[in-house]
Amino acid sequence: MEIRQTPITPSPPVSQPKFDFPTEIIELPSKGYLYSAENPLSSGKIEMKYMTAQHEDILTNQSYLKSGIAIDKLLQSLIATPGVNYDDLLTGDKNGILFAARILGYGKDYIFTYEDTNTGYKEDITFDLSKLETKPLDENVFKPGMKNEFDFELPVSKAKVTFRFLTHKDEREIEQEVKGLKKIKPDGSFDIATRLKYLILSVNGDYEKKTIREFVDKKLLARDARALREHIGKTQPDVDTNISFDLKDGSTQEGTLPMTVDFFWPRS
């Protein structure tokens, strides 16, 4: 993940400075390819402020914490690029600015606890977040100005689907729909099916939402659904959170970076 410093230069006396705080230019994992030309995110970069004590107040706002929106409120307040609609951010690009915000706010060192579930051994690990990289984009697939629309043939049924990468707005709508379904059926599990209904744009050329929802509920085989999710996971522009780290006994462990409460509320 590349973070490039933006030099702060004094403005002429006749005009006010654009920002009265230091900022950084962040490279987006998508390189801006999947946004329309008029969207400022299409530049593939976003300008972000350094965190201040005022921003920390957002992280401790009890109302935001109870609603689960503290992190989103923080990221919105840190974006300095004019005209950015937070809802437009692809999930992978949002992850990119999430890690950048953590580095700018509290530094690159992130402490988490590794635990061996077989032996019960525990060890605190200090990981350098600046070592995280974005997933490489296939330049044969991703082109500037392209539509957020991709084809995939399901391996078992051979049905041809068109899918897209989700945005922050999509994620919010999925969360609300799942909450509504759980009110009707508290013991039900709706996350995977609901997400697929938002991911899939068409089935065998049919873009009707009713068709897509019926297909997911009644015809989409579990093996096909898994294959589609794995394909999206491999190709989606995002931050690569697969890491390796050394333990005190000299062994090396590999896995996915754990996101604990210490990520934005570091240990003192």
N, C-alpha and C positions, 0 to 999 in steps of 0.2 A: 504494500500500500504506500503510494508515494505522497509525501507531504512536502510541498515546496514553499519556502518562506517568501512572503511578499514584502519588499522593502517599504518602509514608511518614509516618505519624503515630505518636507515642509511645503505647505501650500503658499501661494502668493498672498500678500496681506489683503488684497482686495476681495479674496474669496475665502469661504470657510472650508476646512478640510472635509473630505468625503466621510471619513470615519475618525473618531477621536480615540480609537483603541486599536491595538495591533491585530492583524488578521493573517490568515494563511490561505493559500490556494490549495484545494484538495482535488485530486484526480478521481473522477467517478469510475467505478468498475465497468460500467457500460460504455464508457468513453462518449456518452451522450448520443450514441447511435440510434436509440429507440425513441427519441423525443422529436416532436415536430420542429421544423426549422425556426419557428417564431418563439419556441420555448427556450428560456435562458439556459436550461439544463442541457440543451443540445450542444453546447460548447464542450461538454465533457469535463467541466471544472465547476467548482463551487467555492465561493469565498466564505470563510468562517471566522468568527471572532474567538479570541481566547476567553476562557471562562473567568468570571469575576465572582466576588462574594454574592452579588445580586443573583447570579445564575445558580449559585449553590442554594439560595433560598427556594428556587423552583423545585430542586430535588428533595427538599424537606417539607414542601407544601402538603399538608395532610389531606386536603381535598383532592389534589392531583394524585397522591399516592393511593388513596382509597379507590379512585376511578381508574387507576392503572395508566395514567397519561403523563406522569411526571417526566419520563424520558422524552416523549414526543414534544412536550412543551419546552423542554430544555433545548432540544435540537432546533426547533423552530426559532427560538430566541437567539441562537448562535449563528444562524445563516445570515450572511451580510450581502449576498448577491441580490440585487434588486429584481423584483418581479417573479421570484420563485414561489410556485404553489406547492406547499409541502405534500399535498395529496397526490401530486403528479410523480413523486419520487418512486422509482422502481424499488422493490424490496432490497435488492442487492446494493443499490446505490445508497439507500438509507443505512444499510449496515456499514457501508464505507464511511459515511460521515459520523456514524455512531462511534466507531473505533478512533477516528480522527479526533472527535470531541473529547474522548477519554484521554488520549495522549496529550492534547493541548491543555486539558484541565488539570490532570493529575500526574502527567509524565508517562513514560513508556513502560515502567515496571508495574506488573500486575501480579499480585500474590494470590494463589489458590492452593487448596489442600488436596494432595494426591492421596488416595486410599486404596490399598490392595484389599479387595473384598474377600479374598481367600484367606489371607493371613491377619487382616486387621491392621497392617502396618500403615502409618500415616506420615506424610512429610510435606512441609510447606514448600511450594515451588514459586520462584520468582521468574515470571516469563516476560520477555521483551516484546511488547506489542508492536513495536516498529518493524519487527521481523515478519509480520503477517503480510502476505502479498495478495493481490487480486487474482482471480482465476484468469488464465489466458483466454482471450477471445479467438475463436476460429475465424480468421480473416476471410475465409471462403464463404462463411455464413453471415457474419455481421458486417454491414456496410453503413456508412453515414446516411441518415435520413430514411432508413428502411422502416417498414411497419413492424410493430410489435405483434407479429403473427407468424407462426411456424407450423410446418406440417410434420406429422408423425403417423406411421402405420402401426397399429396395435399388433403385436406379434402373434397372438392366438386367434382372435376373431378376424384379423386382417382389415378391420374397419379403419378408414382414414380419418384422422381428426386434425383439426387446426387448434393450436393452443397459443397462449400468450403468457408473458411474465407479469406477475401481479404488481400493483402499485400500493402505496400506503392506503389510499382510498379503498381499494379492493379489500385489503386486510381488515380495515375497520368494518366494512359491510359484512364480511364473512363472520367476524366476531359477533356482530349484532344479530345476524341470522341464527348462528349457533345458540346464542343466549335465548333467543325466542323459542327455538325448538326444544331446548332443555326445560323451559317453563311448562311446555305441553307434556313432555316426557322426560322427567328428571333423570331417569336411569339410562336414557338413550345416549348413544355415541354418534355424533353427527359431523365431526371435524373433517374427516377425510373426504366424505361424499360432498359436503358443502363446498370445500376447497376445489374439488374437481369441477364442480358446476360453474365456478368462476374462471378456472383455468382454461377450460375447453370453450372454443369459439364456434366450432362447427363439427358435425359428424357426417362424413360422406357428402360434404358439400352443403349440408343443411345448417343454416345459421340461426334457425328459430330457437329461442330460449327454451320453449316447451319441449322441443325435440331433445335438446341437450340434457335437460333435467330428467326426462323419462329414460334416456339412454343410460345416464349414470345410475339411476335408481333400479332399473330393471334389466339392463343388457350388458353393462360394463363388467367383464370378468375380473376377478381379483388379480389374476396374473397380469392382465393387460393394464389395470390401474397401477400396479406396482411398477411395471415397465415404463409407463408414462411418467410417473413421479421420479423414477431414477434418471430418466433421460433429461427431464427438466432440471434436476439437481446438478447434473454434470454440465449442462450447457448454459445455465443461467448466469449472467454477469453478477459477480458477488465477491466477497472477501473469502479467501481460503482459510478456514479456521482449523484445518488439520495440522497438528503440531507434534513435535517430538521434544523430549526433555530428559535430562540426566538426573538420576537419583544418587544419593550419597554412597550407595553400594557399588556404583560404577555402571549400573544397568541403564539402558535407554528405554523410555516408554513412549508410545505413540497413541494419539487419540484426537478427539475434538476438544478445542479449548472450552473449558467449563465456564459458563457465565453465572457467577454467583453474585450475591448482594454486594460483595466487595468491589465489583467492577466500577460502579459509580459512587460507591460509598466505601472508599479504601480504608484499610485498617490504619489506625493511628500509629 
